[in-house]
Amino acid sequence: MVIDNVIIKKVPMNILKKNVGWIVLIVLCLVPLVMWWPLIPMSLRFRKPVNTLTTITQISGLIGMVMFAYSLILSARIKIFEKLFGGLNRVYLAHHQIGGIAFILIMLHPLSVLAAYAPISLDLAIRYIIPSSDWANNFGLLAFVLLMAALVITYYTKLPYEIWRWTHKVLGISLAIGVLHTLQVSSDIKRNAPLRYYYLALIGIALVLFLYRSVLSRLLVKKYRYKVKSVTSPVANVVAIEFSPLAKPMTYEAGQFVFLQLKDKTVGMESHPFSIASAPTSTDLRIVIKSLGNYTAKLTAIQPGTEALIEGPFGRFNYTHYQFTNQIWVAGGIGITPFLSMAQSLQDPNYSVTLFYSVITEAELIYREIFEQIAANNPNFKFYPFISEKQKRITGDFVIEQAGYDITKTDFLVCGPPPMMKSLREQIHNRGVSYGRIHTEEFTMN
Ligand SMILES: Cc1cc2nc3c(=O)[nH]c(=O)nc-3n(C[C@H](O)[C@H](O)[C@H](O)COP(=O)(O)OP(=O)(O)OC[C@H]3O[C@@H](n4cnc5c(N)ncnc54)[C@H](O)[C@@H]3O)c2cc1C
């Protein structure tokens, strides 16, 4: 439908669309609870404090393990979840958040056992938290200790990413041992076949995907082979690497990202996510990286000819996925990379785009000439460099006034430092723009 020269695509309710992944996930996590609930009359479940605490033990154990399993499934980088959550980095955020809820529920499991039995007999209660000849309980303890150790490291320490990634692999082992506990203790899961089959099928899928992603990824995960064509430094602390394909090139949409692994011992074989900064029409890939930590700081040492393995493409941050063809794009610092790809792919004359590129000093602007060239050739593309040392902070009001679009029919795309994205999102929303039309790309997976 066209109103005032703006194309309005029939896109389902944005908010629902943005949260469909979570809605599906919550329903899937509640299914076992619905299967478990009618097994015993409610009156019996909460008759006395010990019954209530036992019910809490059962629910926290069951839903905790189910959420733990879904958290592992989400981290396997399966494409369908990307569609549901609107990009892999959002899938990882959900993985992180549901993992956190599982952490709390599984902690509640032994605590409610203690609370249930301590008033009856402290000896009996303590027997549940110390190793003994009762292997059903020992499995529970071991799974619990492994899970707590791995998640305390994740949520409360700042280990170098690569070391942290290894500690995280313990989670698969903890889940496997946790199942042994579930199947050996006397439980409703053991007694009720449909619940047991649902539970085992889910845990089975989670463990297979854990093996696929965390143990056998070198063998099983599809990666494209490229080689480094050139390494340049457009500005200080930023390196631009051009890759040419060694075999079938990867096809991708503008705005997507990949996991890059460089076969170079000095840099290390780690795999890191980076947005693709080249146009989808080119077979060569360009990735532009800001030196932020111990891996990215080493990349200037990369030599042409170095082989690279590229997994992807991932991500849903692309202007064609949104409702309106009037769009305001705001980039902060290295957050310009997905827009570099999108601007180069902008052929459709129906789109009117204004790109604001915010940096602290003028010297930090990268590929200014490319954006100015596109603006010169495309009257519907406007490019605004924003130098915060001169112009202070970029604001929602500023981009809206400068672009001059009817904001009731405009989509906003923002990528940059998290604080900038957060404040711009609020400012634009306060101008009456629904969150469903403010699209952000996070350069973090946690
Ligand atoms: C979707 C996406 C697109 C990105 N695009 C770009 C880009 O175009 N240009 C750019 O310069 N940066 C980009 N990044 C950020 C980049 O991945 C990190 O800056 C880089 O991984 C930091 O590694 P480091 O070892 O140098 O820093 P560290 O100090 O080890 O890590 C800094 C932070 O980066 C994250 N990180 C580190 N290693 C990894 C990893 N292997 N996988 C996932 N996250 C990790 C962690 O959150 C960590 O806290 C992107 C990130 C994401 C999620």
The ligand as a Tripos MOL2 file, in Angstrom:
@<TRIPOS>MOLECULE
LIG
   53    58     1     0     0
SMALL
NO_CHARGES

@<TRIPOS>ATOM
      1 C1         26.5230   -9.6810   15.8900 C.3       1 LIG1
      2 C2         27.8830   -9.0720   16.1750 C.ar      1 LIG1
      3 C3         28.5110   -8.3250   15.1930 C.ar      1 LIG1
      4 C4         29.7510   -7.7320   15.4760 C.ar      1 LIG1
      5 N1         30.3630   -7.0030   14.4960 N.ar      1 LIG1
      6 C5         31.5410   -6.4170   14.7580 C.ar      1 LIG1
      7 C6         32.2070   -5.6380   13.7320 C.ar      1 LIG1
      8 O1         31.7430   -5.5080   12.6030 O.2       1 LIG1
      9 N2         33.3900   -5.0420   14.0560 N.ar      1 LIG1
     10 C7         33.9360   -5.1430   15.3140 C.ar      1 LIG1
     11 O2         35.0000   -4.5710   15.5720 O.2       1 LIG1
     12 N3         33.3250   -5.8880   16.3040 N.ar      1 LIG1
     13 C8         32.1640   -6.5190   16.0390 C.ar      1 LIG1
     14 N4         31.5610   -7.2770   17.0130 N.ar      1 LIG1
     15 C9         32.1810   -7.3600   18.3510 C.3       1 LIG1
     16 C10        33.3080   -8.3910   18.3470 C.3       1 LIG1
     17 O3         32.8160   -9.6840   18.1910 O.3       1 LIG1
     18 C11        34.0680   -8.3160   19.6810 C.3       1 LIG1
     19 O4         34.5330   -7.0250   19.8500 O.3       1 LIG1
     20 C12        35.2400   -9.2680   19.7020 C.3       1 LIG1
     21 O5         34.7720  -10.5650   19.6750 O.3       1 LIG1
     22 C13        36.0600   -8.9830   20.9360 C.3       1 LIG1
     23 O6         37.0380   -9.9660   21.1150 O.3       1 LIG1
     24 P1         38.3660   -9.6540   21.9550 P.3       1 LIG1
     25 O7         38.9540  -10.9230   22.3120 O.co2     1 LIG1
     26 O8         39.1920   -8.6970   21.2020 O.co2     1 LIG1
     27 O9         37.8270   -8.8940   23.2200 O.3       1 LIG1
     28 P2         37.5060   -9.4440   24.6580 P.3       1 LIG1
     29 O10        37.9510   -8.4100   25.5790 O.co2     1 LIG1
     30 O11        37.9220  -10.8380   24.8650 O.co2     1 LIG1
     31 O12        35.9290   -9.4410   24.5570 O.3       1 LIG1
     32 C14        35.1900   -8.2700   24.6380 C.3       1 LIG1
     33 C15        33.7470   -8.7040   24.5740 C.3       1 LIG1
     34 O13        33.4850   -9.2300   23.2790 O.3       1 LIG1
     35 C16        32.6790  -10.3820   23.3820 C.3       1 LIG1
     36 N5         33.4080  -11.5030   22.7990 N.ar      1 LIG1
     37 C17        34.7100  -11.7800   22.9190 C.ar      1 LIG1
     38 N6         35.0280  -12.8840   22.2300 N.ar      1 LIG1
     39 C18        33.8740  -13.3150   21.6710 C.ar      1 LIG1
     40 C19        33.5190  -14.4230   20.8590 C.ar      1 LIG1
     41 N7         34.4280  -15.3240   20.4660 N.pl3     1 LIG1
     42 N8         32.2270  -14.5840   20.5130 N.ar      1 LIG1
     43 C20        31.3060  -13.7070   20.9180 C.ar      1 LIG1
     44 N9         31.5600  -12.6280   21.6650 N.ar      1 LIG1
     45 C21        32.8230  -12.4320   22.0440 C.ar      1 LIG1
     46 C22        32.4130  -10.6510   24.8320 C.3       1 LIG1
     47 O14        31.1470  -10.1390   25.1160 O.3       1 LIG1
     48 C23        33.4430   -9.8680   25.5350 C.3       1 LIG1
     49 O15        32.9410   -9.3910   26.7400 O.3       1 LIG1
     50 C24        30.3490   -7.8910   16.7630 C.ar      1 LIG1
     51 C25        29.7180   -8.6740   17.7410 C.ar      1 LIG1
     52 C26        28.4960   -9.2600   17.4480 C.ar      1 LIG1
     53 C27        27.8330  -10.0710   18.4930 C.3       1 LIG1
@<TRIPOS>BOND
     1     1     2 1
     2     2     3 ar
     3     2    52 ar
     4     3     4 ar
     5     4     5 ar
     6     4    50 ar
     7     5     6 ar
     8     6     7 ar
     9     6    13 1
    10     7     8 2
    11     7     9 ar
    12     9    10 ar
    13    10    11 2
    14    10    12 ar
    15    12    13 ar
    16    13    14 ar
    17    14    15 1
    18    14    50 ar
    19    15    16 1
    20    16    17 1
    21    16    18 1
    22    18    19 1
    23    18    20 1
    24    20    21 1
    25    20    22 1
    26    22    23 1
    27    23    24 1
    28    24    25 2
    29    24    26 1
    30    24    27 1
    31    27    28 1
    32    28    29 2
    33    28    30 1
    34    28    31 1
    35    31    32 1
    36    32    33 1
    37    33    34 1
    38    33    48 1
    39    34    35 1
    40    35    36 1
    41    35    46 1
    42    36    37 ar
    43    36    45 ar
    44    37    38 ar
    45    38    39 ar
    46    39    40 ar
    47    39    45 ar
    48    40    41 1
    49    40    42 ar
    50    42    43 ar
    51    43    44 ar
    52    44    45 ar
    53    46    47 1
    54    46    48 1
    55    48    49 1
    56    50    51 ar
    57    51    52 ar
    58    52    53 1
@<TRIPOS>SUBSTRUCTURE
     1 LIG1         1 GROUP 0 **** ****
